[in-house]
Amino acid sequence: MSIAVLLRQHSHAIGDFMTEQNFTAMRRAMVESQLRTSDVNEPYIIEAFLAEPREDYLPPERRSAAYIDRAVPLSADRALNPPIATARLVVEAAPRAGDKVLLIGAATGYAAALLARLGCNVTAVEEDESLAALARTALAGKAGITLHTAPHAVGAPAGAPYDILFIDGAAEDVPQALIDQLKVDGRAVFARLERGVTRLCVGTRTTGGFGARAFADSEAVTLPGFVRPKTFSF
């Protein structure tokens, strides 16, 4: 083998190493500058965000934007939720090892991987077949995750009841069909879209119904399939 070939291989190896080192540094910076400064401080949640490579859930041409504080486009009409939105929803969901989670809007699988890393058994639903295909590749070999390609508003009733309903994005309306898949006393987290403003919300299903409260305003990607029914008015 020529010296030139050896030098090229050595150069590529260094480049790959440095790229990985850069992503690791960016991941730590995301945690310190975005999460810890926004009330995300639980050690077990911080550990999950430090351990899960967000760049693995993006197309190659988008990987350099993995740790920015905004949504990262995945297609013409879908994007990966900003890190802080997903992180704040995780905190409010308060996942425990063994919890059954219904994840709506799985996209390329990042939130599913985080929740599985926290010990949850995740049933993830993504209605965009191309994104679901990317998620299957990114999640290959990861335990505790079942991925379904189905309408977001339908969920995965065969696996109900769930301890947590986790909608990783914004919706005008959360269908009763999804609430019905929660256990009584089960928790739901989502972003509510109201007149162009997204508010992160947490709620609980009770024997009397479902109630939710907003806990923060935050950018969150809008998910398809959750348009509030139009009402007639004079």
Backbone hydrogen bonds, N-H to C=O, Kabsch-Sander energy under -0.5 kcal/mol:
donor,donor_aa,acceptor,acceptor_aa,energy
6,L,2,S,-2.1
7,L,3,I,-2.5
8,R,4,A,-2.1
9,Q,5,V,-2.5
10,H,6,L,-2.6
11,S,7,L,-2.5
12,H,8,R,-2.4
13,A,9,Q,-2.3
14,I,10,H,-2.2
15,G,11,S,-2.4
16,D,12,H,-2.7
17,F,13,A,-2.3
18,M,14,I,-2.9
19,T,15,G,-2.2
20,E,16,D,-2.2
21,Q,17,F,-2.5
22,N,18,M,-2.5
23,F,19,T,-2.4
24,T,20,E,-2.3
25,A,21,Q,-2.2
26,M,22,N,-2.6
27,R,23,F,-2.4
28,R,24,T,-2.0
29,A,25,A,-2.3
30,M,26,M,-2.4
31,V,27,R,-2.0
32,E,28,R,-2.4
33,S,29,A,-3.0
34,Q,30,M,-2.3
35,L,30,M,-1.7
36,R,31,V,-3.0
38,S,35,L,-1.9
39,D,36,R,-0.7
40,V,35,L,-1.8
41,N,39,D,-0.7
45,I,42,E,-0.8
46,I,42,E,-2.7
47,E,43,P,-2.6
48,A,44,Y,-1.2
49,F,45,I,-2.0
50,L,46,I,-2.1
51,A,47,E,-1.7
52,E,48,A,-1.9
54,R,52,E,-1.0
56,D,53,P,-1.5
57,Y,54,R,-1.8
58,L,55,E,-1.4
62,R,59,P,-2.4
63,R,59,P,-0.8
63,R,60,P,-0.8
65,A,62,R,-1.9
66,A,63,R,-1.9
68,I,65,A,-1.4
72,V,80,L,-1.6
74,L,78,R,-2.9
75,S,78,R,-1.9
80,L,72,V,-3.0
86,T,82,P,-1.9
87,A,83,P,-2.7
88,R,84,I,-2.7
89,L,85,A,-1.9
90,V,86,T,-2.1
91,V,87,A,-2.3
92,E,88,R,-2.2
93,A,89,L,-2.1
94,A,90,V,-1.3
94,A,91,V,-0.5
98,G,119,G,-2.9
99,D,96,R,-2.4
101,V,99,D,-0.6
101,V,121,N,-2.6
102,L,164,I,-2.9
103,L,101,V,-0.7
103,L,123,T,-2.6
104,I,102,L,-0.6
104,I,166,F,-2.7
105,G,125,V,-1.8
106,A,125,V,-2.0
109,G,106,A,-2.6
113,A,109,G,-2.2
114,L,110,Y,-2.2
115,L,111,A,-2.5
116,A,112,A,-2.3
117,R,113,A,-2.2
118,L,114,L,-1.3
119,G,116,A,-1.8
120,C,115,L,-2.2
121,N,99,D,-3.0
122,V,120,C,-0.7
122,V,144,G,-3.3
123,T,101,V,-3.2
124,A,122,V,-0.7
124,A,146,T,-3.2
125,V,103,L,-2.8
126,E,148,H,-2.4
129,E,127,E,-0.7
132,A,128,D,-2.6
133,A,129,E,-1.9
134,L,130,S,-1.6
135,A,131,L,-2.5
136,R,132,A,-2.4
137,T,133,A,-1.6
138,A,134,L,-2.6
139,L,135,A,-2.7
140,A,136,R,-0.5
140,A,137,T,-0.8
142,K,139,L,-2.5
145,I,142,K,-0.5
146,T,122,V,-2.8
148,H,124,A,-3.1
150,A,148,H,-0.8
154,V,151,P,-1.3
155,G,151,P,-1.4
159,G,156,A,-1.7
160,A,157,P,-1.3
162,Y,181,Q,-2.4
163,D,100,K,-1.8
164,I,100,K,-2.0
165,L,187,R,-2.7
166,F,102,L,-3.0
166,F,164,I,-0.6
167,I,165,L,-0.6
167,I,189,V,-2.7
168,D,104,I,-2.2
168,D,166,F,-0.7
169,G,167,I,-2.0
170,A,221,V,-3.6
171,A,191,A,-2.6
172,E,226,F,-1.2
173,D,226,F,-1.4
178,L,175,P,-1.1
179,I,175,P,-1.6
180,D,176,Q,-2.8
181,Q,178,L,-1.2
182,L,179,I,-1.9
183,K,162,Y,-2.9
185,D,205,R,-3.6
186,G,183,K,-2.3
187,R,163,D,-2.4
188,A,203,G,-2.6
189,V,165,L,-2.6
190,F,201,C,-1.9
191,A,169,G,-2.1
192,R,199,R,-3.2
193,L,171,A,-2.1
193,L,191,A,-0.5
194,E,192,R,-0.7
194,E,197,V,-3.1
197,V,194,E,-1.9
199,R,192,R,-2.3
199,R,197,V,-0.5
200,L,216,A,-3.1
201,C,190,F,-3.6
202,V,213,R,-2.3
203,G,188,A,-2.6
204,T,211,G,-1.9
205,R,186,G,-2.3
206,T,209,G,-3.4
209,G,206,T,-1.1
211,G,204,T,-1.6
213,R,202,V,-2.5
215,F,200,L,-2.8
216,A,200,L,-1.1
218,S,198,T,-2.0
223,L,170,A,-2.5
226,F,223,L,-0.6
